[in-house]
Amino acid sequence: MAIDDNDPRPPFLQLADDLRRGIESGQYPPGARLPSIRELAKTYGISPQTVQNALRELRNEGLVVSQQGRALFVRDPERVASVESSLSDRVADLERALKALAGRVEVLEANRQE
């Protein structure tokens, strides 16, 4: 796929969408190494910085992981679900702790003003 100049999305989002489709279709299965930044830049006719922005999108979505000095690899979807579930549980725990702490602070402030 080439970057479409008539597409209202920025080039990095077009690339991210194309790579996402490749991951979802199995073109890039879990554990597969993605093409290098230079290869993608050449293939799509865009700058390496634009490729890096696209890859950052995929990393933020948890679709790929980077190994410094090596490459980017497709993450196993089952591990992504596990991580998301774990993060969701941790956020819920933090929200409960924060609510309890807010209640304790409220009591302390009320006692101070008496």
C-alpha positions in Angstrom: 0.0 0.0 0.0 1.2 3.5 -0.7 0.4 6.5 1.3 -2.6 8.3 -0.2 -2.1 12.1 -0.5 -5.9 12.5 -0.7 -6.5 10.6 2.5 -7.4 13.2 5.3 -5.4 11.1 7.9 -1.8 11.9 8.4 0.7 9.5 6.8 1.7 7.9 10.1 -1.9 6.9 10.8 -2.3 5.5 7.3 0.9 3.4 7.9 -0.3 2.4 11.4 -3.6 1.3 10.0 -2.0 -0.7 7.2 0.4 -2.5 9.6 -2.5 -3.1 12.0 -4.4 -4.8 9.2 -1.3 -6.9 8.5 -1.2 -8.0 12.1 -4.9 -8.7 12.3 -4.9 -10.7 9.0 -2.0 -12.9 10.1 0.5 -11.4 7.6 2.5 -10.5 10.7 1.7 -13.3 13.2 2.5 -13.1 17.0 6.3 -13.1 17.4 6.9 -12.0 13.8 9.5 -9.3 13.3 8.2 -6.2 11.5 10.2 -4.7 8.7 12.9 -2.2 9.7 12.1 1.5 9.9 14.3 2.1 6.8 12.5 -0.7 4.9 9.1 0.7 5.8 10.1 4.3 4.9 11.4 3.1 1.5 8.3 0.9 0.8 5.8 3.6 1.7 7.8 6.6 0.4 7.8 8.4 3.7 10.4 9.6 6.2 11.8 7.4 9.0 10.3 9.8 11.6 6.8 9.2 10.1 7.4 5.5 10.4 8.5 5.9 14.0 5.3 7.8 14.7 3.3 4.9 13.2 5.1 2.3 15.2 4.7 4.3 18.4 0.9 4.2 17.8 1.1 0.4 17.5 3.2 0.1 20.7 0.8 2.3 22.6 -2.0 0.0 21.5 0.0 -3.0 22.7 0.2 -4.6 19.3 3.9 -4.6 19.0 6.9 -4.6 21.4 10.3 -3.3 20.7 13.6 -4.8 21.7 16.2 -2.1 21.8 18.8 -2.5 19.2 17.0 -5.4 17.5 13.6 -4.7 16.1 9.8 -4.5 16.6 7.9 -7.7 17.1 4.2 -8.5 17.0 2.9 -9.1 20.5 0.8 -12.2 21.3 -2.8 -11.0 21.6 -3.4 -13.4 24.5 -0.6 -11.6 26.4 -2.1 -8.2 25.5 -5.5 -9.2 27.0 -3.7 -10.5 30.1 -1.8 -7.3 30.5 -4.9 -5.1 29.9 -6.8 -7.2 32.5 -4.0 -6.8 35.0 -3.8 -3.1 34.4 -7.6 -2.7 34.7 -7.5 -4.6 38.1 -4.6 -2.4 39.3 -6.4 0.8 38.3 -9.6 -0.4 40.1 -7.5 -1.1 43.2 -5.9 2.3 43.0 -9.3 4.0 42.7 -10.5 2.2 45.8 -7.4 3.2 47.8 -7.7 6.8 46.6 -11.4 6.9 47.6 -10.5 5.5 51.1 -7.7 8.0 51.5 -9.9 10.9 50.5 -12.4 9.8 53.2 -9.6 9.7 55.8 -8.3 13.2 54.8 -11.9 14.5 55.0 -12.2 13.2 58.6 -8.8 14.6 59.6 -9.7 18.0 58.2 -13.0 18.0 60.0 -11.3 17.2 63.3 -8.8 19.9 62.7 -11.4 22.6 62.3 -13.2 21.7 65.5 
